[in-house]
Amino acid sequence: MSEEPTDGEDADAGGDTVGASSDEPPVADAPGDVVRRDRFSGGPARGFLSSLAADERIFAADLAVDRAHVVMLAEQGIVDDEDAGEILAALDEIEDAGHAELPDGEDVHAAIETAVIDAVGPEGGRMHTARSRNDEVAACIRYRLRSDLLDAVETVVGAREQLVDAAEDHAETLMPGFTHLQYAQPTTVGHYLLSYERALARDTERLLAAYARTNRSPLGGAAFAGTPFDIDRERTADLLGFDSVLGNSMDGASARDFLLEATTALANLATTLSGLAEDIVIFANDGYVDLSDDYSSTSSIMPQKKNPDTLELVRARAGDAHSAVSGLLTTLKGLPRAYNRDLQRAGQYGWDSIDAVIEATEVAAGAVATAEWNEELLAEEAGAGFSTATGVADLLAMEGLPFRTAHELVAVAAERSADPDYETLEAAAEEVLGESLSAYTDRGAVEDALDPAESVASRDSAGGPAPDAVADQLSAARADLDADRETLADKRTALADAENRLREVVAAYV
């Protein structure tokens, strides 16, 4: 990302220097980049310093920030209406031409300013009055990132809906549950899928929280120490759809914690997706689930193979997201306060994470939504490895036996047989208790506890796998989805309204 490169000073030579009179004439004939001029516009490091190509992502953001700033300057009487109108008209032409038609420049901000001055003449330099590229860039990053975050939220909400739909279809589909990849307790596919929907719901919360702290305006803080011009920071914030204004100008220019928070939330989301992908890869290997051909591939040499390649790449995207957090933390660590050129590299971590994780979310959810579960095999495996052992121990504890004693009894039975029946448990009771199971419960209750379906049905505590408990979870998940959809729609509407306000007020000048 483009940022202010000077050593603690704002280089505003192409326009009105922050803190100078607005009547001070700008440099009219500076070649190339109007910000750098002759002294700083050449040399072998120019390409190294440039971020113009990468800045295409914030091209529209910079135009919006420029427009809001110019409108505010005109309303405050800092720039006259005629000059404002010419500048705003030039920005419209630049927008129509597109990023590819910008003149050479160190970054998109300098290139746009150069294009404005080329179109308007020296008076175009008034656009940069009472502003630094430091606060300008920070505003552009926040402006674009907030939209990207809402795109991520929308994608995650869509993925959750797909998981909820699949969970509802399989609310009573038995499957083995695992801990340490060992058979543990029987559960259902619906219960399993809802576990990931709940994790994604928290990822949604984190993304929305990151949005809230991103959508605050640094514009008007100038290089870091404010400006003597009588600006209206609240006005530009409103025109750009920011919820509030950052209260300290130095903080506004230097802070990238909002970017770190967003990138970390995306890394957390990628971790959730990686876990889901890993599970489905394993389940596919075990024959529990068959992925759609749309989310699979075959070998270049072994035509019989069907590989879960898309989900393997979902796992890999988590590594990309995690490395972005590490890279950004390393970039930000120990920077002196206010602006440093290191920050030019900060934004890309966020953009890369957004793109990688949104795509991974769509693929993971699509793979699960279109997969076919082998219900017959899952039912057969649901009780494997004596996975109903805990249910038997719970039954005996409910009937008055201390749980640790019941646990020992069932453990003895498991040592005698990999698939204990009533007779095995009875023999274990004689060994551990010195009396029959019938002293505590009847045979029918024990056999029900050994049955995977009955075991699942008995675990009806809130959040459990019993059908009624899953039904409650489905209702809660759908209610949360409705609320998140409404929140997302409200935020998109607020941004659209701000964009319309800005367009309308600009039209009054052009």
C-alpha positions as CSV (number, residue, x, y, z in Angstrom):
1,M,0.0,0.0,0.0
2,S,1.1,3.5,-0.6
3,E,2.0,5.6,2.3
4,E,3.8,8.9,3.1
5,P,7.5,8.0,2.6
6,T,9.4,11.0,4.1
7,D,11.2,10.8,7.4
8,G,8.6,12.2,9.6
9,E,7.7,15.1,7.3
10,D,4.7,15.3,4.9
11,A,5.8,16.0,1.3
12,D,3.0,18.1,0.0
13,A,4.9,20.1,-2.6
14,G,2.3,19.4,-5.3
15,G,-0.5,21.2,-3.4
16,D,-1.0,23.5,-0.5
17,T,1.4,22.5,2.2
18,V,-0.3,21.6,5.4
19,G,0.0,24.6,7.7
20,A,0.7,27.1,4.9
21,S,-1.7,29.6,3.5
22,S,-4.2,28.3,1.0
23,D,-3.2,31.2,-1.2
24,E,0.4,30.0,-1.5
25,P,0.9,29.0,-5.1
26,P,1.7,25.3,-5.7
27,V,4.5,24.2,-7.9
28,A,3.1,24.5,-11.4
29,D,5.6,22.9,-13.6
30,A,7.1,20.1,-11.6
31,P,7.8,17.1,-13.9
32,G,6.3,13.7,-13.2
33,D,5.1,13.1,-9.7
34,V,3.9,16.5,-8.4
35,V,4.7,15.4,-4.8
36,R,8.4,14.5,-5.3
37,R,9.6,17.0,-7.9
38,D,13.0,16.9,-9.5
39,R,15.1,16.2,-6.5
40,F,13.2,13.1,-5.4
41,S,11.7,11.8,-8.6
42,G,14.6,9.8,-10.1
43,G,17.2,7.3,-9.1
44,P,17.4,3.6,-9.0
45,A,15.1,3.2,-6.0
46,R,12.1,4.8,-7.6
47,G,10.6,1.5,-8.6
48,F,11.4,0.0,-5.2
49,L,9.5,2.8,-3.5
50,S,6.5,2.7,-5.9
51,S,3.2,1.0,-4.9
52,L,1.1,2.4,-7.8
53,A,0.3,-1.0,-9.3
54,A,-0.7,-2.6,-6.0
55,D,-2.7,0.5,-5.2
56,E,-5.4,-0.4,-7.8
57,R,-7.3,-1.9,-4.9
58,I,-7.8,1.5,-3.3
59,F,-8.2,3.6,-6.4
60,A,-11.9,4.1,-5.8
61,A,-11.3,4.7,-2.1
62,D,-8.9,7.5,-2.9
63,L,-11.3,9.2,-5.2
64,A,-14.0,9.1,-2.6
65,V,-11.7,10.4,0.1
66,D,-10.5,13.2,-2.3
67,R,-14.1,14.2,-3.1
68,A,-15.2,14.3,0.5
69,H,-12.2,16.3,1.4
70,V,-12.7,18.8,-1.4
71,V,-16.3,19.3,-0.6
72,M,-15.5,19.9,3.0
73,L,-12.8,22.4,2.0
74,A,-15.4,24.3,-0.1
75,E,-18.0,24.2,2.6
76,Q,-15.5,25.6,5.1
77,G,-14.5,28.4,2.7
78,I,-10.9,27.1,2.5
79,V,-11.2,26.5,-1.2
80,D,-13.6,28.5,-3.4
81,D,-16.5,26.7,-5.1
82,E,-15.1,27.2,-8.6
83,D,-11.8,25.6,-7.9
84,A,-13.6,22.8,-6.0
85,G,-15.9,22.2,-9.0
86,E,-13.0,21.9,-11.4
87,I,-11.2,19.5,-9.1
88,L,-14.3,17.4,-8.6
89,A,-14.9,17.3,-12.4
90,A,-11.3,16.2,-12.9
91,L,-11.8,13.4,-10.4
92,D,-14.9,12.2,-12.3
93,E,-12.8,12.1,-15.5
94,I,-10.0,10.2,-13.7
95,E,-12.6,7.7,-12.4
96,D,-14.0,7.2,-15.9
97,A,-10.6,6.6,-17.3
98,G,-9.6,4.1,-14.7
99,H,-6.5,3.2,-12.7
100,A,-4.7,2.0,-15.8
101,E,-4.7,5.5,-17.3
102,L,-3.1,7.2,-14.3
103,P,0.2,9.0,-15.0
104,D,3.3,7.6,-13.5
105,G,3.6,8.2,-9.8
106,E,5.0,6.9,-6.6
107,D,1.5,5.7,-5.5
108,V,-2.1,6.1,-6.5
109,H,-2.5,9.2,-4.3
110,A,0.3,11.1,-6.0
111,A,-0.8,9.9,-9.4
112,I,-4.3,11.1,-8.9
113,E,-3.1,14.4,-7.7
114,T,-0.8,14.7,-10.7
115,A,-3.7,13.9,-13.0
116,V,-5.9,16.5,-11.3
117,I,-3.2,19.2,-11.7
118,D,-2.6,18.1,-15.3
119,A,-6.4,18.6,-16.0
120,V,-7.0,21.7,-13.9
121,G,-3.7,23.5,-13.7
122,P,-2.0,24.8,-10.5
123,E,-5.3,25.3,-8.8
124,G,-5.7,21.5,-8.7
125,G,-3.1,21.4,-6.1
126,R,-5.6,23.0,-3.6
127,M,-7.1,19.5,-3.3
128,H,-4.3,18.6,-0.9
129,T,-4.9,21.6,1.4
130,A,-5.1,20.7,5.1
131,R,-4.3,17.1,4.4
132,S,-1.3,14.8,4.4
133,R,-0.9,11.5,2.6
134,N,-0.5,10.0,6.0
135,D,-4.2,10.6,7.0
136,E,-5.3,10.2,3.4
137,V,-3.8,6.7,3.1
138,A,-5.1,5.6,6.5
139,A,-8.6,6.7,5.4
140,C,-8.3,4.9,2.1
141,I,-7.2,1.6,3.7
142,R,-10.1,1.8,6.2
143,Y,-12.6,2.8,3.5
144,R,-11.7,-0.2,1.3
145,L,-11.1,-2.7,4.2
146,R,-14.5,-2.2,5.7
147,S,-16.2,-3.2,2.4
148,D,-13.9,-6.3,2.2
149,L,-14.8,-7.2,5.8
150,L,-18.5,-7.0,4.9
151,D,-17.9,-9.3,1.9
152,A,-16.2,-11.7,4.3
153,V,-19.1,-11.6,6.7
154,E,-21.6,-12.2,3.9
155,T,-19.6,-15.2,2.7
156,V,-19.3,-16.7,6.2
157,V,-23.1,-16.1,6.8
158,G,-23.8,-17.9,3.5
159,A,-21.5,-20.8,4.6
160,R,-23.3,-21.1,7.9
161,E,-26.6,-21.3,6.1
162,Q,-25.3,-24.2,4.1
163,L,-24.1,-26.0,7.2
164,V,-27.5,-25.4,8.9
165,D,-29.4,-26.8,5.9
166,A,-27.2,-29.9,5.8
167,A,-27.4,-30.3,9.6
168,E,-31.2,-30.2,9.4
169,D,-31.2,-32.8,6.7
170,H,-29.0,-35.1,8.9
171,A,-30.3,-34.2,12.4
172,E,-30.9,-37.9,13.1
173,T,-28.1,-39.4,10.9
174,L,-26.0,-41.4,13.3
175,M,-22.2,-41.2,13.1
176,P,-19.3,-42.1,15.3
177,G,-17.8,-39.3,17.3
178,F,-14.1,-39.1,17.9
179,T,-11.5,-37.7,20.3
180,H,-7.8,-38.1,19.6
181,L,-9.1,-39.7,16.3
182,Q,-10.3,-42.7,18.5
183,Y,-13.9,-43.8,18.6
184,A,-15.4,-41.9,21.5
185,Q,-19.2,-41.5,21.6
186,P,-21.9,-41.8,19.0
187,T,-23.4,-38.6,17.7
188,T,-25.2,-37.3,14.6
189,V,-24.0,-35.7,11.4
190,G,-26.3,-32.8,12.2
191,H,-24.8,-32.3,15.6
192,Y,-21.3,-32.4,14.1
193,L,-22.1,-29.9,11.3
194,L,-23.7,-27.5,13.8
195,S,-20.4,-27.5,15.8
196,Y,-18.7,-25.8,12.9
197,E,-21.7,-23.5,12.3
198,R,-21.3,-22.3,15.9
199,A,-17.6,-21.7,15.4
200,L,-18.3,-19.8,12.2
201,A,-20.8,-17.7,14.1
202,R,-18.1,-16.6,16.4
203,D,-15.9,-15.8,13.4
204,T,-18.7,-13.6,12.2
205,E,-18.7,-11.8,15.5
206,R,-15.0,-11.2,15.2
207,L,-15.3,-9.9,11.7
208,L,-18.0,-7.5,12.7
209,A,-16.0,-6.3,15.7
210,A,-13.1,-5.7,13.3
211,Y,-15.4,-3.7,11.0
212,A,-16.5,-1.5,13.9
213,R,-13.0,-0.5,14.8
214,T,-12.0,-0.1,11.1
215,N,-14.9,2.2,10.3
216,R,-13.5,5.2,12.1
217,S,-12.1,8.2,10.2
218,P,-8.5,9.4,10.5
219,L,-9.0,12.0,7.8
220,G,-8.1,15.5,9.0
221,G,-5.3,14.5,11.2
222,A,-2.8,15.5,8.5
223,A,0.7,14.2,8.9
224,F,0.1,13.5,12.5
225,A,-0.1,16.9,14.3
226,G,-3.3,18.2,12.9
227,T,-3.8,21.4,10.9
228,P,-4.4,25.1,11.5
229,F,-7.1,25.2,8.9
230,D,-10.7,25.3,10.1
231,I,-11.7,21.9,8.8
232,D,-14.7,19.8,9.7
233,R,-13.6,16.2,10.3
234,E,-17.1,15.1,11.2
235,R,-18.3,16.3,7.8
236,T,-15.8,14.2,5.9
237,A,-16.5,11.2,8.1
238,D,-20.2,11.5,7.4
239,L,-19.7,11.9,3.6
240,L,-17.5,8.8,3.6
241,G,-19.8,6.7,5.8
242,F,-17.5,6.4,8.8
243,D,-19.2,5.9,12.1
244,S,-16.9,8.2,14.1
245,V,-13.7,10.2,14.0
246,L,-10.5,9.1,15.6
247,G,-9.8,11.4,18.5
248,N,-6.0,11.8,18.3
249,S,-4.4,12.9,15.1
250,M,-1.1,11.1,15.7
251,D,-3.0,7.9,16.5
252,G,-5.0,8.3,13.3
253,A,-2.0,8.6,11.1
254,S,0.0,5.7,12.6
255,A,-2.5,3.2,13.8
256,R,-2.8,-0.1,12.0
257,D,-4.2,-2.1,14.8
258,F,-7.5,-2.2,13.0
259,L,-5.7,-3.9,10.1
260,L,-4.1,-6.4,12.4
261,E,-7.4,-7.1,14.1
262,A,-9.1,-7.8,10.7
263,T,-6.2,-10.0,9.6
264,T,-6.2,-11.9,12.8
265,A,-10.0,-12.5,12.6
266,L,-9.5,-13.8,9.1
267,A,-6.7,-16.1,10.3
268,N,-9.1,-17.4,13.0
269,L,-11.7,-18.0,10.3
270,A,-9.2,-19.8,8.2
271,T,-8.3,-22.0,11.2
272,T,-12.0,-23.0,11.6
273,L,-12.2,-23.9,7.9
274,S,-9.0,-25.9,8.1
275,G,-10.4,-28.0,10.9
276,L,-13.6,-28.6,8.9
277,A,-11.5,-29.5,5.8
278,E,-9.3,-31.9,7.7
279,D,-12.3,-33.7,9.1
280,I,-14.0,-34.1,5.7
281,V,-10.7,-35.3,4.2
282,I,-10.5,-38.0,6.9
283,F,-14.1,-38.9,6.6
284,A,-13.8,-39.2,2.8
285,N,-10.9,-41.5,3.3
286,D,-12.9,-43.7,5.7
287,G,-15.8,-43.8,3.3
288,Y,-18.1,-41.8,5.5
289,V,-18.7,-39.1,3.0
290,D,-18.4,-38.8,-0.8
291,L,-17.5,-35.4,-2.1
292,S,-19.0,-34.1,-5.3
293,D,-16.9,-34.3,-8.4
294,D,-17.1,-30.5,-8.5
295,Y,-14.9,-30.4,-5.3
296,S,-12.6,-33.2,-6.2
297,S,-10.0,-34.2,-8.7
298,T,-8.3,-37.3,-10.0
299,S,-4.7,-38.4,-10.3
300,S,-2.7,-37.7,-13.4
301,I,-1.6,-41.3,-13.5
302,M,-4.0,-43.2,-11.3
303,P,-7.5,-42.8,-12.9
304,Q,-9.3,-44.7,-10.1
305,K,-8.5,-42.0,-7.6
306,K,-10.9,-39.3,-6.3
307,N,-8.9,-36.8,-4.3
308,P,-10.3,-34.1,-2.0
309,D,-7.8,-31.5,-3.4
310,T,-10.0,-28.5,-2.8
311,L,-10.2,-29.2,0.9
312,E,-6.5,-29.8,1.1
313,L,-6.0,-26.3,-0.4
314,V,-8.5,-24.9,2.2
315,R,-6.1,-26.3,4.8
316,A,-3.2,-24.6,3.1
317,R,-5.0,-21.3,2.9
318,A,-4.9,-21.3,6.7
319,G,-1.1,-21.2,6.5
320,D,-1.4,-18.2,4.2
321,A,-3.6,-16.4,6.6
322,H,-1.4,-17.2,9.6
323,S,1.7,-16.0,7.8
324,A,-0.1,-12.7,7.1
325,V,-0.7,-12.2,10.8
326,S,3.0,-13.0,11.5
327,G,4.2,-10.7,8.7
328,L,2.0,-7.8,9.8
329,L,3.0,-8.2,13.5
330,T,6.6,-8.2,12.5
331,T,6.1,-5.1,10.3
332,L,4.4,-3.2,13.1
333,K,6.6,-4.3,15.9
334,G,8.7,-1.6,17.4
335,L,7.8,1.2,14.9
336,P,8.4,4.7,16.2
337,R,5.1,6.6,16.6
338,A,3.5,8.5,13.7
339,Y,4.4,7.6,10.2
340,N,7.1,5.2,8.9
341,R,7.5,3.9,5.4
342,D,7.4,0.3,6.7
343,L,3.6,0.8,6.7
344,Q,3.5,0.7,2.9
345,R,3.8,-3.0,3.2
346,A,1.1,-3.4,5.9
347,G,-2.0,-3.2,3.8
348,Q,-1.1,-6.1,1.5
349,Y,-1.3,-8.6,4.3
350,G,-4.9,-7.6,4.8
351,W,-5.9,-7.8,1.2
352,D,-4.2,-11.1,0.6
353,S,-5.9,-12.6,3.7
354,I,-9.3,-11.3,2.6
355,D,-9.0,-12.8,-0.9
356,A,-7.6,-16.1,0.2
357,V,-10.0,-16.7,3.1
358,I,-13.2,-15.6,1.3
359,E,-12.5,-18.1,-1.5
360,A,-11.6,-20.8,1.0
361,T,-14.9,-20.2,2.9
362,E,-16.9,-20.6,-0.3
363,V,-15.1,-23.8,-1.3
364,A,-15.3,-25.4,2.1
365,A,-19.0,-24.7,2.5
366,G,-19.8,-25.8,-1.0
367,A,-17.9,-29.1,-0.6
368,V,-19.8,-29.9,2.6
369,A,-23.2,-28.8,1.2
370,T,-22.9,-31.0,-1.9
371,A,-21.3,-34.0,-0.2
372,E,-23.2,-37.3,0.2
373,W,-23.0,-39.0,3.6
374,N,-22.9,-42.8,3.7
375,E,-25.7,-43.2,6.3
376,E,-25.5,-47.0,6.3
377,L,-21.8,-47.2,7.1
378,L,-22.0,-44.3,9.6
379,A,-24.7,-46.1,11.5
380,E,-22.7,-49.3,11.5
381,E,-19.6,-47.4,12.8
382,A,-21.5,-45.3,15.4
383,G,-21.1,-47.9,18.1
384,A,-17.6,-49.1,17.1
385,G,-14.9,-49.3,19.7
386,F,-17.5,-49.6,22.5
387,S,-18.4,-45.9,21.9
388,T,-21.5,-46.4,24.1
389,A,-19.4,-47.1,27.2
390,T,-20.0,-43.7,28.6
391,G,-23.7,-44.2,28.2
392,V,-23.6,-47.4,30.3
393,A,-21.5,-45.7,33.0
394,D,-24.0,-42.8,33.0
395,L,-26.9,-45.2,33.4
396,L,-25.4,-46.9,36.4
397,A,-24.5,-43.5,37.9
398,M,-28.1,-42.4,37.5
399,E,-29.2,-45.5,39.3
400,G,-27.0,-44.7,42.4
401,L,-23.6,-46.2,41.7
402,P,-20.8,-43.7,42.1
403,F,-19.6,-42.6,38.7
404,R,-16.0,-43.6,39.2
405,T,-17.1,-47.1,40.2
406,A,-19.4,-47.3,37.2
407,H,-16.5,-46.1,35.1
408,E,-14.2,-48.9,36.5
409,L,-16.9,-51.5,35.8
410,V,-17.3,-50.5,32.2
411,A,-13.5,-50.3,31.8
412,V,-13.2,-53.9,33.0
413,A,-15.8,-55.0,30.5
414,A,-14.0,-53.2,27.7
415,E,-10.8,-55.0,28.6
416,R,-12.6,-58.3,28.2
417,S,-14.2,-57.5,24.8
418,A,-13.9,-54.9,22.1
419,D,-17.7,-55.0,21.7
420,P,-19.1,-55.8,25.2
421,D,-22.7,-57.1,25.5
422,Y,-24.9,-57.5,28.5
423,E,-23.2,-60.7,29.6
424,T,-19.8,-59.1,29.5
425,L,-21.0,-56.2,31.6
426,E,-22.7,-58.6,34.0
427,A,-19.4,-60.5,34.5
428,A,-17.6,-57.2,35.1
429,A,-20.2,-56.2,37.7
430,E,-19.6,-59.4,39.6
431,E,-15.9,-58.7,39.6
432,V,-16.0,-55.0,40.5
433,L,-19.2,-54.9,42.6
434,G,-19.5,-58.4,43.9
435,E,-23.1,-58.3,42.8
436,S,-25.3,-58.4,39.7
437,L,-26.2,-55.4,37.5
438,S,-29.8,-56.2,38.3
439,A,-29.2,-54.7,41.8
440,Y,-29.0,-51.3,40.1
441,T,-31.0,-51.5,36.8
442,D,-32.7,-53.9,34.5
443,R,-31.3,-55.6,31.5
444,G,-33.5,-53.6,29.0
445,A,-32.1,-50.3,30.2
446,V,-28.5,-51.6,29.9
447,E,-29.2,-52.8,26.3
448,D,-30.8,-49.5,25.4
449,A,-27.6,-47.8,26.7
450,L,-25.5,-50.0,24.5
451,D,-27.5,-49.0,21.4
452,P,-26.0,-46.0,19.5
453,A,-29.4,-44.5,18.6
454,E,-30.7,-44.8,22.1
455,S,-27.4,-43.5,23.5
456,V,-27.7,-40.4,21.3
457,A,-31.4,-39.9,22.2
458,S,-30.6,-40.0,25.9
459,R,-28.1,-37.1,25.6
460,D,-30.6,-34.4,25.4
461,S,-28.9,-31.7,27.5
462,A,-28.7,-28.3,25.9
463,G,-26.3,-28.4,23.0
464,G,-26.3,-32.2,22.9
465,P,-26.9,-34.6,20.0
466,A,-30.4,-35.8,20.8
467,P,-32.9,-34.9,18.0
468,D,-34.8,-32.4,20.3
469,A,-31.6,-30.8,21.4
470,V,-30.4,-30.5,17.8
471,A,-33.8,-29.0,16.8
472,D,-33.2,-26.3,19.5
473,Q,-29.7,-25.6,18.1
474,L,-31.1,-25.4,14.6
475,S,-33.7,-22.8,15.7
476,A,-31.1,-20.8,17.5
477,A,-28.7,-20.9,14.6
478,R,-31.4,-19.7,12.2
479,A,-32.3,-16.9,14.5
480,D,-28.6,-15.8,14.7
481,L,-28.4,-16.0,11.0
482,D,-31.4,-13.7,10.6
483,A,-29.9,-11.2,13.0
484,D,-26.5,-11.3,11.3
485,R,-28.2,-10.8,7.9
486,E,-30.0,-7.8,9.2
487,T,-26.8,-6.4,10.7
488,L,-25.0,-6.9,7.4
489,A,-27.8,-5.3,5.4
490,D,-27.9,-2.3,7.8
491,K,-24.2,-1.7,7.4
492,R,-24.3,-2.0,3.6
493,T,-27.2,0.4,3.5
494,A,-25.3,2.9,5.7
495,L,-22.4,2.8,3.3
496,A,-24.6,3.1,0.2
497,D,-26.4,6.0,1.8
498,A,-23.1,7.8,2.4
499,E,-21.9,7.1,-1.1
500,N,-25.2,8.6,-2.4
501,R,-24.8,11.7,-0.2
502,L,-21.3,12.2,-1.5
503,R,-22.4,11.9,-5.1
504,E,-25.2,14.3,-4.6
505,V,-23.1,17.0,-2.9
506,V,-20.4,16.6,-5.5
507,A,-23.0,17.1,-8.3
508,A,-23.8,20.5,-6.8
509,Y,-20.3,21.6,-7.7
510,V,-19.7,19.9,-11.0
